Amino acid sequence: MTQAALERRIESVLETVQKPSRYIGGEVNQVEKPQATTVVALCYPDAYEIGISNQALQILYRQVNARPAMAAERVYCPWPDMADAMRREGLPLFTLETWRPVREVDLLGITLQAELTYSNVLEVLDLAGIPLRAADRGEGDPIVVAGGPSASNPAPLAPFFDAFFMGESEEAFEDVLDAIAGASGRAARLAALAENPHLYLPARGRREVERAIHTEFGIETQPIEVVVPYSSAIFARASVEVMRGCTRGCRFCHAGTWYRPVRERPADQVIEAGLAQLSCTGYDELSLTSLATSDYTDVVPAIEGIKQRMPDLHLSLPSNRVDTGPIAMAAAANARQSSITLAPEAATQRMRDIICKTITDEMIENAIEAAFAAGYTSLKMYFMIGLPRETHAEVQGIVDIGIRAREIGRRVLAGGRFSVHVSASNFVPKPHTPFQWEGMSSRDQLAAKQAYMRRAMPTRQIRLSLHDVRTSMLEGALARGGEDLSDVIERAWRAGARFDAWTEMFAEAAWEAAFAEAGTTIDEVATREYGEWDELPWDHVRSGISKEFLLDEWWQSRAEVATGDCRWDGCADCGACFGPVRNKLMH
Amino acid sequence: MTYRITFAVSGRARFLSHLETVDTLLGALRRAGFDIALSKGMKPRPVISLAMPRAVGIETLADMADVELRGDHEPLDVGERLANHLPMGMTVVSVEPATGKQAASRVESVAYRVEVGEDVDWDAGLAAFAAAETCEVVRTAPKKASKRVDVRRFCTALTHEPGALEMELAVTDAGTARPEELTQAVAALVGATPTIERLVRTAIRLREPVGAHT
C-alpha cells in the first residue's frame, strides 16, 4: 500500500470513530522531519488525552528531535472503536506526525507509567504488526524498548521487550540513540545495546542494571516548545519541572525512592522557562511541577517572579505539603482557584508514623483552617486504606477528619457555600520501596472498609470517592509480579483485556481466567508477602537506594517510627547520594 | 473590542471537535500576543463564541468566531498575526470589528457543498424533492431517542452539478437540517443510497442588521 493510499484509508476510518482528533497529529509545536534517517516512535500505551499530557515523553521528544538526522514521532493506544476499525480495514498502527506505520520505525519506545496499561502494550504491538514476543521478531522489526517508572520491575513484561531502559533519559539515553543510529539491522543494534549499564535485555539473561540519573538537571533539558494537545487532554497547561526527587521518604511511594536524590532548578531559570513556554504554547496556565513543590527551596521567589511579570496568570502548585505555609503560597499563586488539595494519606498519627508521613493532627487541622480562611470553597483530601497494620481506628480516622473539616468550614466560612471531598485509594505495594515486601490488603477487607466509610461518612457537604477494588487488586498483582505473569498478561489481552484503568473497560473475567489458567488468582499474587531473604523479581535493578536502607525502613515501619527528612534532619544513608550524584539544593 | 474572525478548516483539522476548534483559536491568539478578554464572575472564561457548531469531519470555508480582545487592534493586524499561529488546516479568511448581537444569535442559513457519487439519478431526485411537500428523515443520536425531521422545510436552495450538491439550509427556532440528511433524503426519493465523499460548509449567512457574510 502506498503512503497516499494508506492516508486515504485512515481518513476514511476516522469518519467513523469517536474523537478522531486523537489520531490526526498536526498539533502546535509538532516536529516533522521527513529527511530523518533514523526514526524513533515514542508511545504512551493509553488514550491520546492521557498520553499527550505526559512530561517524560515531551522530554524524550525534544531530546530525539535535537539530533538533526533523527526524528521522534508519537503514537498512543487506539481506543477500541478505532482498533476494531483498523483491524477490519487492515490498517497498521501509525505515528501521528507522518502517519507512517509504526513497524517501519527504527526504535519503538514505550513508556510504562502504570501497571494497568500492560495489556495496552500488547495491543499496540499487535496493531503495529510487530510480533508480541521479542524472540519472534525479525531483522526488519524495530527495537522495542520500555522505560518509565513501572519498568523498575521489568519481569512481567520481559518477553515482550527487547530492552528495558532504567531511569532518567536526559543523559544516559544518548548512548541508546547513538547505538541505534550507529548500527543497522536488528541484530547489530541489539549487540550495540548489550553492554549499556542502564539497559536490561531479557534475551541476554538477567544481569544487574543501574538506574540512570540526570545529575546536572540543568534548565536546558526542560522542554520549552512542547506539543500542545487538542483540548481533550487531561492536562492542558504549561509546566516547568522545578525539582526532581523527594526526600520525604513516604514508605509507600515509588517515586519517592525511584527519583532520588533531590535536584532543584534556580528560580530565575524556572521563571524564564515558564514564560517562554507560555509564549510558544498559548496556554493560560502554568504549573510548577515536582513531587512536592512546596518543598522546593525557591518556591516563593519563583511564584513572585512569575506573578510580577504576569499578574493574572493561573499558576498552579501541585503536591503541596500539608501545612499552613504551602496553603498561603498556593493562594498567592492563584487567586482565582476555588479548590485546593491536601494529601494527609493517613488519618491517625500511628499510621502516619508507619508510612513515614511526618505531619501531625494539628498540622492537618491548621492546614484545613488556613485553606478555608484563604477563600477556598472546595477542599479535597487524599487518603489511602489497606495500609500495612491498619486497624479500624485508621478507617474511622478518615471519616473523623472529613467531619472535622466540615466543622471547620462551617465555622470559618460562617454559612457560606463549601464542600469537602474525601478520596480514599487502595494501597498498592510497589517495588523499590520499603513496603515492597508487604502484601496487599485482601479484596474482602478493602470492600468492607469501603462499605463502612460509605455508611459512616455524612453526605451533606462531604463527598466520598473510593477506588475500584478490582482494578487495585490487578495493579497490585502486576506491580510485584514475576516473569510468570507474562503469559497471564498475554492470555488476558487475547481474551479482550485493554484499557484496564478505565473502569468501564475493565475486563475482570478475562483477567480472572488468565490467572486461573496459570494456577493462581489475582488476589493470591497481589496479597503475597515476600520474606526479607526472598529474591525479588526486581532485585537485579539497582535503583541507587540500598536494599539495606529499604529493609531498615520496613523494620522502622513495624516499630511505628518515622524517619527524618534528610533535607533538614541529616543523612539517613539511603544510598542515593554517591560520588557526583547528590542532593542539589538551591541553598 | 470584539472581532469577527472568519476562518476555514480543511484537511485533517476537520476532525477537530467544536470545543477543540475553540481552544485552537484561543491558543493561536495567545501565541500571537493578544490578550483575550475574560467573562466576569467566579470562573472567568475567554469571551468567544462560534456562530455555528461544526460537526466533526465537515470542512468549512467560512466559519465565524466572535472574540473579545483587550485593547484596540487593526483587524488586518489581528488576521495576519493569527494566521501565523494557526495549526496546519486552519486559515484566516477575514477579520472585522463585530458590532451588535453576536453572530451565534443571528445565523439565518448555512450553505454546504456535498460531494457525492454519481451512481444516483440526482436530477430526478431533486425534481421529486421540489415537488414534495414534506420529506422526512429519521435522526438518531447516541443516548437520545430517534426522531423524525422534515428536512424539506429547512431547505431554501438545492442544486446539482456533476459530483456535487449545493444546498442552503435555514436555521430556525425549530432547528435546522444536516447536509447529509438532506442528501440521503433526496437519494431516497429515487430509491437510492448516496455515497458522500466530502462535506464542505461554504458559507454562514447572518440576519440583518449586519447583512450577509459569505
Chai-1 contact restraints between the chains, C-beta under 6 A:
chainA,res_idxA,chainB,res_idxB,connection_type,confidence,min_distance_angstrom,max_distance_angstrom,comment,restraint_id
A,L14,B,F15,contact,1.0,0.0,6.0,A-B,restraint_1
A,E15,B,G57,contact,1.0,0.0,6.0,A-B,restraint_2
A,P20,B,F15,contact,1.0,0.0,6.0,A-B,restraint_3
A,S21,B,F15,contact,1.0,0.0,6.0,A-B,restraint_4
A,S21,B,L16,contact,1.0,0.0,6.0,A-B,restraint_5
A,S21,B,E20,contact,1.0,0.0,6.0,A-B,restraint_6
A,I24,B,R12,contact,1.0,0.0,6.0,A-B,restraint_7
A,I24,B,F15,contact,1.0,0.0,6.0,A-B,restraint_8
A,G26,B,R12,contact,1.0,0.0,6.0,A-B,restraint_9
A,G26,B,P87,contact,1.0,0.0,6.0,A-B,restraint_10
A,G26,B,M88,contact,1.0,0.0,6.0,A-B,restraint_11
A,V28,B,P87,contact,1.0,0.0,6.0,A-B,restraint_12
A,Y230,B,E20,contact,1.0,0.0,6.0,A-B,restraint_13
A,S231,B,L19,contact,1.0,0.0,6.0,A-B,restraint_14
A,S231,B,E20,contact,1.0,0.0,6.0,A-B,restraint_15
A,S231,B,D23,contact,1.0,0.0,6.0,A-B,restraint_16
A,G282,B,G27,contact,1.0,0.0,6.0,A-B,restraint_17
A,G282,B,R30,contact,1.0,0.0,6.0,A-B,restraint_18
A,G282,B,R31,contact,1.0,0.0,6.0,A-B,restraint_19
